[in-house]
Amino acid sequence: MTSDIFSQEDLQQIEDASRRFIETEVAPYLNDWEEAGEFPRALYGRAAELGWLGMGYPEEFGGTLVPWSVRLTQAIALARYGGSGGLMASLFSHNIGLPPVLRHGSPALQQEVIPDVLAGKKISSLCITEPGGGTDVSALKTTAQRDGDDYVINGEKVFITSGTRADWLTVAVRTDLKNKGPMGISMVMVPGDAPGITRTALKKMGWHCSDTAQIHFDNVRVPTRYLVGEEGAGFKMILTNFNGERLSMAAMALGFSECCYDEALSWAQQRKTFGTALVDHQVIRHKLMDMKMRIESTRAWLNAVSARADAGDRGDKSAKGAEWVAQVCLLKNHATQTMQFCADQGVQILGGMGFMRGTASERIYREVKVMTIGGGTEEIMKELASRQLGI
């Protein structure tokens, strides 16, 4: 399916639907969800009814194949009008948990896992990061040893989004214990109710309504048919998965930046100091324009990179490659730095109110650091981009 099928009017309808969803089904309850540390599971079902969980997935699994332009339009809108990274991280955690199964899983495994997740009946989570290492995936230590028709998994994962209640865990494991490098890594699906799994909820600076966990695997047995693809192919799956995750994070960062701008502008138009509206002060207008400048540069770059992603998905091999991967890495940095700047300026313009829980700018200010770290830190993104460019 090509981007040409979707007009600007279509994309506007997606944005409008996202805004209505946030206004009616999220905004009235968000602060309570933040305090509770999670949102109701029923929200997955509601998002599935609207067709949002299935965006980008084949119809045979209950999804709808749409280009990146559509998926990112929705991500931007939900971030802009919702202002909650925690909500989006958990509600759409399947978008990092399912792609390995979709691309490499056996037909039987795909049918067992994917349809229920896209229908909102089950939750999917990705388990890669370990206490002893983050972005250095090749050094992971969680093992999966063959024992007859089972794998026996031992190890620990940390910072796992949707980790406290996920029904399916897509776990990076070391199946070749003699190979300490990337070629010894595989991907295995683990049912969330498998005996031997212990989950510990983590307290965080932000993303409060996203359930995040440390997960311990103690002799967890899963059938060998839960292997995703082939043994030793996990590292390549992980690297490919990162590209989509980083592109989506850039879109979210753009939406959060717009959220801060919207709130700051509205406040500046209403708030009066010394008898005049804040927005009538030149210094405030300049702050708003500094935000706008960064937002529009991010939007232009995101549109260019996502257009190439769509072209590559349609078969244009020249659209995606090492240079495109570098663009994704640098875009992710630029977008999250834009978010960081806009959150800071938003809080500054709101003044005392910007320090109060309940404002979007305050929440986004706390959440921006995980955006600059998750999916690959700024430093790693620069290094990876430089290597892709041969520098």
VEXKEVEX-496409 format. One record per residue (C-alpha): x negated, y negated, z. Coordinates in steps of 0.1 Angstrom, whole numbers, padded with zeros to 4 digits, always signed. Layout:
BEGIN
XYZ;...
% end
This chain:
BEGIN
+0000+0000+0000;-0015-0034-0010;-0014-0067+0007;+0003-0081-0024;+0036-0064-0013;+0038-0087+0017;+0045-0123+0010;+0039-0152+0034;+0076-0151+0042;+0073-0115+0052;+0043-0123+0075;+0063-0152+0090;+0092-0128+0098;+0067-0105+0116;+0054-0134+0136;+0089-0146+0145;+0099-0110+0156;+0068-0108+0178;+0076-0142+0194;+0112-0131+0201;+0100-0098+0216;+0076-0117+0239;+0102-0143+0249;+0130-0118+0258;+0112-0086+0269;+0078-0097+0282;+0076-0133+0294;+0103-0130+0322;+0085-0101+0338;+0048-0106+0330;+0038-0121+0363;+0054-0092+0381;+0036-0067+0359;+0003-0085+0366;+0009-0081+0403;+0019-0045+0399;-0012-0036+0378;+0009-0021+0350;+0039-0026+0329;+0069-0001+0326;+0063+0029+0303;+0097+0021+0287;+0079-0008+0269;+0061+0018+0247;+0095+0032+0236;+0107-0003+0228;+0076-0011+0208;+0081+0022+0190;+0117+0014+0181;+0105-0018+0165;+0080+0002+0144;+0050-0016+0159;+0032+0015+0174;+0033+0031+0140;+0019+0003+0120;-0010+0016+0098;-0001+0053+0103;+0013+0077+0077;+0050+0082+0075;+0046+0120+0081;+0037+0111+0117;+0064+0086+0122;+0043+0056+0111;+0044+0030+0084;+0013+0024+0062;+0007-0014+0061;-0025-0033+0053;-0047-0051+0078;-0031-0084+0069;+0001-0072+0084;-0014-0055+0115;-0035-0085+0123;-0006-0110+0118;+0013-0091+0145;-0017-0089+0168;-0023-0127+0165;+0014-0134+0172;+0017-0111+0202;-0015-0126+0217;-0004-0162+0209;+0031-0160+0224;+0023-0134+0252;-0010-0146+0264;-0018-0113+0280;-0048-0092+0269;-0039-0066+0295;-0005-0061+0279;-0019-0057+0244;-0048-0035+0255;-0026-0008+0271;+0004-0011+0248;-0018-0005+0218;-0045+0017+0233;-0035+0043+0208;-0051+0022+0181;-0085+0033+0194;-0074+0067+0207;-0057+0081+0176;-0079+0071+0146;-0104+0099+0152;-0076+0125+0152;-0059+0108+0122;-0091+0109+0102;-0107+0141+0113;-0083+0162+0133;-0068+0195+0119;-0033+0193+0106;-0020+0212+0136;-0038+0189+0161;-0025+0158+0143;+0011+0171+0145;+0006+0180+0182;-0007+0146+0192;+0002+0117+0169;+0040+0118+0165;+0048+0116+0202;+0024+0087+0207;+0038+0067+0178;+0073+0074+0191;+0063+0059+0225;+0069+0092+0243;+0032+0097+0252;+0002+0074+0258;-0032+0078+0241;-0065+0066+0254;-0101+0066+0243;-0128+0078+0267;-0164+0070+0256;-0181+0046+0282;-0198+0063+0311;-0211+0049+0344;-0247+0052+0333;-0243+0036+0299;-0220+0014+0279;-0227+0006+0243;-0255+0032+0242;-0232+0059+0231;-0259+0083+0220;-0271+0087+0256;-0237+0100+0269;-0239+0128+0294;-0204+0143+0296;-0207+0179+0284;-0184+0203+0268;-0197+0239+0268;-0181+0268+0249;-0167+0295+0270;-0148+0320+0248;-0119+0301+0231;-0123+0271+0255;-0145+0241+0261;-0154+0234+0297;-0158+0197+0302;-0178+0181+0330;-0187+0145+0334;-0174+0110+0340;-0159+0081+0320;-0154+0046+0332;-0135+0014+0322;-0109+0035+0304;-0079+0015+0291;-0046+0032+0299;-0068+0056+0318;-0045+0061+0349;-0015+0074+0329;-0026+0085+0294;-0011+0118+0282;-0039+0123+0256;-0075+0115+0262;-0098+0113+0231;-0131+0122+0248;-0167+0118+0236;-0187+0148+0248;-0220+0164+0243;-0215+0199+0228;-0251+0205+0220;-0269+0203+0253;-0303+0208+0236;-0298+0178+0214;-0300+0147+0236;-0294+0123+0207;-0264+0113+0186;-0261+0145+0166;-0252+0164+0198;-0220+0144+0203;-0185+0156+0195;-0149+0144+0200;-0124+0165+0219;-0087+0159+0227;-0079+0165+0264;-0043+0166+0277;-0039+0142+0306;-0024+0169+0328;-0053+0193+0324;-0065+0207+0358;-0098+0192+0370;-0091+0156+0359;-0093+0130+0386;-0084+0094+0379;-0093+0063+0400;-0077+0030+0392;-0101+0001+0389;-0096-0035+0401;-0106-0061+0375;-0111-0098+0370;-0085-0099+0343;-0062-0076+0322;-0043-0070+0355;-0013-0053+0339;-0035-0029+0320;-0041+0003+0339;-0078+0009+0338;-0095+0039+0353;-0126+0059+0361;-0120+0095+0351;-0139+0125+0364;-0139+0158+0346;-0146+0188+0368;-0146+0221+0348;-0117+0209+0327;-0108+0236+0302;-0093+0228+0268;-0088+0251+0238;-0115+0249+0211;-0088+0240+0187;-0087+0206+0204;-0121+0198+0188;-0117+0168+0165;-0134+0175+0132;-0167+0194+0135;-0192+0197+0164;-0219+0171+0162;-0198+0147+0141;-0186+0126+0170;-0211+0098+0169;-0202+0089+0133;-0165+0089+0143;-0172+0065+0171;-0191+0041+0149;-0164+0040+0124;-0138+0035+0151;-0156+0005+0164;-0151-0015+0132;-0113-0014+0134;-0114-0021+0172;-0136-0051+0167;-0115-0065+0138;-0084-0062+0160;-0102-0079+0189;-0111-0108+0167;-0074-0112+0158;-0064-0110+0194;-0090-0136+0203;-0076-0159+0177;-0041-0155+0191;-0053-0162+0226;-0071-0193+0214;-0039-0206+0198;-0020-0198+0231;-0044-0220+0250;-0041-0248+0224;-0003-0246+0224;-0001-0248+0262;-0027-0276+0265;-0010-0297+0238;+0024-0292+0254;+0010-0302+0288;-0008-0332+0274;+0024-0345+0257;+0044-0342+0289;+0019-0350+0317;+0014-0387+0324;-0015-0403+0342;-0019-0440+0349;+0015-0446+0331;+0006-0429+0299;+0008-0394+0284;-0025-0374+0286;-0024-0370+0248;-0026-0408+0244;-0061-0407+0258;-0088-0403+0231;-0108-0379+0251;-0079-0355+0254;-0071-0357+0217;-0107-0350+0209;-0107-0319+0231;-0076-0306+0213;-0093-0312+0179;-0124-0294+0191;-0101-0264+0199;-0083-0267+0166;-0115-0268+0146;-0128-0236+0161;-0093-0219+0157;-0091-0227+0120;-0127-0215+0113;-0119-0183+0130;-0087-0178+0111;-0105-0184+0077;-0132-0159+0086;-0107-0133+0099;-0087-0136+0067;-0117-0131+0045;-0130-0101+0064;-0096-0085+0067;-0090-0090+0029;-0121-0070+0023;-0110-0043+0046;-0077-0040+0027;-0096-0039-0006;-0119-0012+0007;-0089+0008+0019;-0075+0006-0016;-0106+0021-0030;-0129-0008-0038;-0162+0007-0025;-0180-0026-0030;-0157-0044-0005;-0169-0025+0026;-0204-0015+0035;-0233-0025+0057;-0229-0062+0050;-0192-0060+0058;-0199-0043+0091;-0223-0072+0099;-0195-0096+0091;-0171-0077+0115;-0197-0079+0143;-0204-0116+0139;-0167-0124+0135;-0160-0106+0167;-0186-0128+0184;-0173-0160+0168;-0137-0152+0176;-0143-0144+0213;-0165-0175+0216;-0137-0196+0202;-0114-0180+0228;-0138-0188+0255;-0141-0224+0244;-0103-0228+0241;-0096-0212+0275;-0121-0235+0291;-0107-0266+0275;-0071-0255+0281;-0078-0252+0319;-0096-0285+0319;-0067-0303+0302;-0041-0287+0325;-0063-0298+0355;-0050-0285+0388;-0023-0265+0371;-0049-0248+0350;-0063-0233+0382;-0029-0219+0392;-0019-0183+0386;+0010-0182+0361;-0004-0204+0334;-0015-0188+0302;-0048-0207+0301;-0057-0195+0336;-0050-0159+0327;-0069-0161+0294;-0098-0178+0311;-0102-0147+0334;-0097-0123+0305;-0122-0138+0280;-0152-0120+0295;-0139-0086+0288;-0133-0097+0252;-0170-0107+0249;-0181-0073+0264;-0155-0048+0252;-0160-0031+0219;-0197-0041+0220;-0213-0070+0239;-0223-0102+0221;-0259-0092+0223;-0253-0057+0208;-0231-0073+0180;-0260-0096+0170;-0285-0068+0170;-0262-0045+0150;-0254-0072+0125;-0291-0080+0120;-0299-0043+0114;-0270-0040+0089;-0284-0070+0070;-0319-0055+0070;-0334-0083+0092;
% end
